[in-house]
Amino acid sequence: MATGSEAGKPAEVVLEWPKQDKKRMLHAVYRVGDLDRTIKCYTECFGMKLLRKRDVPEEKYTNAFLGFGPEDSNFALELTYNYGVDKYDIGAGFGHFAIAHEDVYKLAETIKSSSCCKITREPGPVKGGSTVIAFAPDPDGYMFELIQRGPTPEPLCQVMLRVGDLDRSIMFYEKALGMKLLRKKDVPQYKYTIAMMGYAEEDKTTVLELTYNYGVTEYNKGNAYAQVAIGTDDVYKSAEAVELVTKELGGKILRQPGPLPGLNTKITSFLDPDGWKVVLVDHADFLKELH
């Protein structure tokens, strides 16, 4: 067991911070082959809004942020288009994004009538349950689960990633990032277990859905999905906690905490024990960037 941090603080002091910090899921970042095509799909089929778009010609990429509400309160999808790259490998580790909607049957009809998206699983109750779901891949092949649910402040409700050791992942996200285990469900007939991790209840926020498939300990991650970004009140204290937990459970710090050149937004980034990337962003700096 780790007993202290780089700065010599006792481990219990370092690990107290994630419990006090007011973290918030900000956005998921991934790469697409045709930005305008994806924007059209998300706005026309899924009902998202284009929140902002920025072109960075000197680095040969364009970003677009889409979601169901303003970024200072809601989760967003950050799409990255790299000039001249029209195809990516999604891999086997990324699962899906999920959208909560009051009428999945109606949403599925909207999607079917469009030219940019399709339904690959017809709306209907989930196996062994009553929740109505459907599945719709976007033009790049990223899967979207559509979940029937009452009104919610955050329709963009899940990011699903597959992991090789569920208990290790749960412990990592609890200790390093202060997430709560909201729900855990084992489905032995289909040989998988899921854990919902987040900062508020599932119908109020975006959660990480971590999936363990019996006997599968690692996945090819491809080069399409990049990372999730989470807001923090202090990137330095947060990085200390993450670094300590990686020594116990695995993972590693990729970028030491500090300001981004040119932007002055303070960030730190790391890999979790499965190699999924997370970026922590100073929340006050993030809000300044928006406005």
C-alpha positions as CSV (number, residue, x, y, z in Angstrom):
1,M,0.0,0.0,0.0
2,A,1.1,3.5,-0.8
3,T,1.9,5.5,2.3
4,G,2.4,9.1,1.1
5,S,2.6,11.4,-1.9
6,E,5.5,13.0,-3.7
7,A,5.1,16.1,-1.6
8,G,5.3,14.0,1.6
9,K,1.7,14.4,2.7
10,P,0.2,11.4,4.4
11,A,-1.9,9.3,2.0
12,E,-5.1,9.8,4.0
13,V,-4.8,13.6,3.5
14,V,-4.1,13.3,-0.2
15,L,-7.0,10.9,-0.6
16,E,-9.4,13.1,1.3
17,W,-9.4,15.7,-1.6
18,P,-11.4,13.6,-4.1
19,K,-14.1,13.2,-1.5
20,Q,-14.3,17.0,-1.0
21,D,-13.7,18.2,-4.6
22,K,-16.8,19.2,-6.7
23,K,-16.0,17.3,-9.8
24,R,-18.2,17.3,-12.9
25,M,-18.2,15.3,-16.1
26,L,-17.5,17.9,-18.9
27,H,-17.2,16.1,-22.2
28,A,-16.0,13.0,-24.1
29,V,-13.5,13.5,-26.9
30,Y,-13.3,11.4,-30.1
31,R,-12.3,11.5,-33.7
32,V,-14.6,11.5,-36.7
33,G,-14.0,11.3,-40.5
34,D,-16.4,14.0,-41.7
35,L,-17.3,16.7,-39.2
36,D,-20.3,18.2,-41.1
37,R,-21.8,14.8,-41.6
38,T,-21.6,13.9,-37.9
39,I,-23.0,17.3,-36.9
40,K,-25.9,16.8,-39.3
41,C,-26.6,13.4,-37.8
42,Y,-26.5,14.5,-34.2
43,T,-28.6,17.6,-34.7
44,E,-31.2,16.1,-37.1
45,C,-31.4,12.5,-35.7
46,F,-30.6,12.9,-32.0
47,G,-31.9,16.5,-31.4
48,M,-28.5,17.8,-30.1
49,K,-27.4,21.4,-30.5
50,L,-24.1,22.5,-32.0
51,L,-22.6,24.4,-29.1
52,R,-19.4,25.7,-30.6
53,K,-16.9,24.9,-33.4
54,R,-13.3,25.9,-33.7
55,D,-10.8,25.4,-36.5
56,V,-7.1,25.2,-35.6
57,P,-5.4,25.3,-39.1
58,E,-1.9,25.5,-37.7
59,E,-2.4,22.1,-36.1
60,K,-4.6,20.8,-38.9
61,Y,-7.8,19.9,-37.0
62,T,-11.3,21.2,-36.3
63,N,-13.3,20.6,-33.1
64,A,-17.1,20.7,-32.7
65,F,-18.9,20.5,-29.4
66,L,-22.5,19.1,-29.3
67,G,-24.9,18.4,-26.5
68,F,-28.4,19.1,-25.1
69,G,-27.5,22.1,-23.0
70,P,-24.9,24.8,-22.3
71,E,-21.4,23.4,-21.5
72,D,-21.2,25.3,-18.2
73,S,-23.9,23.0,-16.9
74,N,-24.2,20.0,-19.3
75,F,-22.1,17.3,-20.7
76,A,-20.9,17.6,-24.3
77,L,-19.5,15.5,-27.1
78,E,-16.3,17.0,-28.5
79,L,-15.7,15.8,-32.0
80,T,-12.3,16.1,-33.6
81,Y,-11.7,16.1,-37.3
82,N,-8.0,15.8,-38.3
83,Y,-7.4,17.2,-41.8
84,G,-7.4,14.5,-44.4
85,V,-8.2,11.6,-42.1
86,D,-11.6,10.1,-42.9
87,K,-11.6,6.8,-41.1
88,Y,-10.7,5.5,-37.6
89,D,-10.6,2.1,-35.8
90,I,-13.1,2.2,-32.9
91,G,-11.7,-1.0,-31.5
92,A,-13.5,-3.4,-29.1
93,G,-13.1,-1.5,-25.8
94,F,-15.4,1.5,-26.4
95,G,-19.0,0.5,-25.9
96,H,-21.5,3.3,-26.5
97,F,-22.8,6.8,-25.6
98,A,-26.4,6.9,-24.3
99,I,-29.2,9.3,-24.8
100,A,-32.2,9.4,-22.5
101,H,-35.5,10.3,-24.3
102,E,-39.1,10.4,-23.2
103,D,-40.3,8.4,-26.3
104,V,-37.7,6.1,-27.8
105,Y,-40.2,4.7,-30.4
106,K,-40.8,8.2,-31.7
107,L,-37.0,9.0,-31.7
108,A,-36.3,5.8,-33.6
109,E,-38.9,6.9,-36.3
110,T,-37.1,10.2,-36.6
111,I,-33.8,8.4,-37.1
112,K,-35.2,6.0,-39.6
113,S,-36.6,8.9,-41.7
114,S,-33.2,10.6,-41.9
115,S,-30.5,9.9,-44.5
116,C,-27.6,10.0,-42.0
117,C,-28.3,7.4,-39.3
118,K,-30.0,4.1,-38.9
119,I,-31.5,1.9,-36.1
120,T,-29.7,-1.5,-35.6
121,R,-31.9,-2.6,-32.6
122,E,-35.6,-1.8,-32.8
123,P,-37.1,-0.1,-29.8
124,G,-38.4,-2.5,-27.2
125,P,-37.9,-3.7,-23.6
126,V,-34.4,-4.7,-22.6
127,K,-33.9,-8.4,-22.2
128,G,-35.1,-9.5,-18.8
129,G,-36.4,-6.0,-17.9
130,S,-38.9,-3.3,-18.7
131,T,-36.8,-0.3,-19.8
132,V,-37.4,0.5,-23.5
133,I,-34.1,0.8,-25.4
134,A,-32.9,1.0,-29.0
135,F,-29.5,1.2,-30.7
136,A,-28.4,3.6,-33.4
137,P,-24.8,3.8,-34.8
138,D,-23.6,7.2,-36.0
139,P,-21.9,7.5,-39.5
140,D,-18.5,6.6,-38.0
141,G,-19.8,3.5,-36.2
142,Y,-20.0,5.0,-32.7
143,M,-22.9,3.3,-31.1
144,F,-25.7,5.3,-29.3
145,E,-28.0,3.5,-26.9
146,L,-31.4,5.3,-26.7
147,I,-33.0,4.8,-23.3
148,Q,-36.6,5.7,-22.5
149,R,-36.7,7.8,-19.4
150,G,-38.7,10.7,-18.0
151,P,-37.6,14.3,-18.2
152,T,-34.0,14.8,-17.2
153,P,-31.6,17.8,-17.0
154,E,-29.0,15.6,-18.8
155,P,-30.2,13.5,-21.8
156,L,-26.5,12.6,-22.7
157,C,-26.5,10.1,-19.9
158,Q,-23.8,7.5,-20.4
159,V,-20.3,6.8,-21.7
160,M,-19.8,3.0,-21.7
161,L,-16.3,1.5,-21.6
162,R,-15.2,-2.1,-21.2
163,V,-12.8,-3.0,-18.5
164,G,-10.8,-6.1,-17.5
165,D,-11.3,-6.1,-13.7
166,L,-14.5,-4.4,-12.5
167,D,-13.7,-4.3,-8.8
168,R,-10.3,-2.7,-9.6
169,S,-12.0,-0.1,-11.8
170,I,-14.7,0.7,-9.3
171,M,-12.0,1.2,-6.6
172,F,-9.9,3.4,-8.9
173,Y,-12.7,5.8,-9.8
174,E,-13.9,6.0,-6.2
175,K,-10.5,6.6,-4.7
176,A,-8.8,8.7,-7.5
177,L,-11.8,10.7,-8.7
178,G,-14.3,10.6,-5.9
179,M,-17.1,9.0,-8.0
180,K,-19.9,7.0,-6.4
181,L,-20.9,3.5,-7.3
182,L,-24.5,4.2,-8.3
183,R,-25.5,0.7,-9.3
184,K,-23.9,-2.7,-10.0
185,K,-25.7,-5.4,-12.0
186,D,-24.5,-8.9,-12.8
187,V,-26.1,-10.6,-15.8
188,P,-24.8,-14.2,-15.6
189,Q,-27.0,-15.5,-18.5
190,Y,-25.2,-13.1,-20.8
191,K,-21.8,-13.3,-18.9
192,Y,-21.3,-9.7,-18.1
193,T,-21.4,-7.3,-15.1
194,I,-21.9,-3.5,-15.3
195,A,-21.1,-0.8,-12.8
196,M,-22.5,2.8,-13.1
197,M,-20.1,5.4,-11.7
198,G,-20.8,9.1,-11.4
199,Y,-21.3,12.2,-9.3
200,A,-25.1,12.3,-9.1
201,E,-28.0,9.9,-9.7
202,E,-28.2,8.3,-13.2
203,D,-31.3,10.3,-14.2
204,K,-29.6,13.6,-13.3
205,T,-26.2,13.4,-14.8
206,T,-23.8,11.7,-17.2
207,V,-22.3,8.5,-15.8
208,L,-19.5,6.1,-16.7
209,E,-20.9,2.7,-17.4
210,L,-18.1,0.2,-16.9
211,T,-18.7,-3.3,-18.4
212,Y,-16.9,-6.4,-17.5
213,N,-17.3,-9.4,-19.9
214,Y,-16.6,-12.7,-18.1
215,G,-13.0,-13.8,-18.8
216,V,-12.0,-10.8,-20.9
217,T,-9.1,-8.9,-19.3
218,E,-8.1,-6.5,-22.1
219,Y,-9.4,-4.9,-25.3
220,N,-8.0,-3.3,-28.4
221,K,-8.9,0.4,-28.0
222,G,-8.4,1.5,-31.6
223,N,-7.6,5.1,-32.4
224,A,-11.1,6.7,-32.5
225,Y,-12.3,7.3,-29.0
226,A,-9.9,9.6,-27.1
227,Q,-10.9,10.5,-23.5
228,V,-13.3,11.9,-21.1
229,A,-12.8,15.3,-19.4
230,I,-13.8,16.0,-15.9
231,G,-13.9,19.4,-14.1
232,T,-12.1,19.8,-10.8
233,D,-11.6,22.7,-8.3
234,D,-7.8,21.9,-8.1
235,V,-5.8,20.0,-10.7
236,Y,-2.7,19.9,-8.5
237,K,-4.5,18.2,-5.5
238,S,-6.4,16.0,-7.9
239,A,-3.2,14.9,-9.7
240,E,-1.6,14.0,-6.3
241,A,-4.5,11.7,-5.5
242,V,-4.6,10.1,-8.9
243,E,-0.8,9.5,-8.7
244,L,-1.1,7.8,-5.3
245,V,-4.0,5.6,-6.5
246,T,-2.1,4.5,-9.7
247,K,0.7,3.2,-7.5
248,E,-1.8,0.9,-5.8
249,L,-4.1,-0.1,-8.7
250,G,-2.3,0.7,-11.9
251,G,-2.6,3.5,-14.5
252,K,-0.2,6.4,-14.9
253,I,0.0,10.2,-15.0
254,L,0.5,11.3,-18.6
255,R,0.7,15.1,-18.1
256,Q,1.7,16.7,-14.8
257,P,-0.7,19.4,-13.7
258,G,-0.2,22.9,-15.0
259,P,-1.4,25.5,-17.6
260,L,-1.8,24.6,-21.3
261,P,0.5,26.8,-23.4
262,G,-1.4,29.7,-25.0
263,L,-4.6,28.9,-23.2
264,N,-3.6,29.1,-19.5
265,T,-6.3,26.5,-18.7
266,K,-4.8,24.2,-16.0
267,I,-5.1,20.5,-16.7
268,T,-3.6,17.1,-15.8
269,S,-4.1,13.8,-17.7
270,F,-3.7,10.2,-16.9
271,L,-4.6,6.6,-17.9
272,D,-6.8,4.4,-15.7
273,P,-5.7,0.8,-14.9
274,D,-7.2,-0.3,-18.3
275,G,-5.5,2.4,-20.3
276,W,-8.6,4.7,-20.7
277,K,-7.5,8.3,-20.8
278,V,-9.0,10.9,-18.4
279,V,-8.2,14.7,-18.5
280,L,-8.9,16.8,-15.4
281,V,-9.6,20.4,-16.2
282,D,-9.6,23.4,-13.7
283,H,-13.3,24.2,-13.6
284,A,-12.9,28.0,-13.2
285,D,-10.5,28.0,-16.2
286,F,-12.9,25.9,-18.2
287,L,-15.7,28.4,-17.6
288,K,-13.5,31.3,-18.6
289,E,-12.6,29.5,-21.8
290,L,-16.4,29.2,-22.6
291,H,-17.2,32.9,-22.0
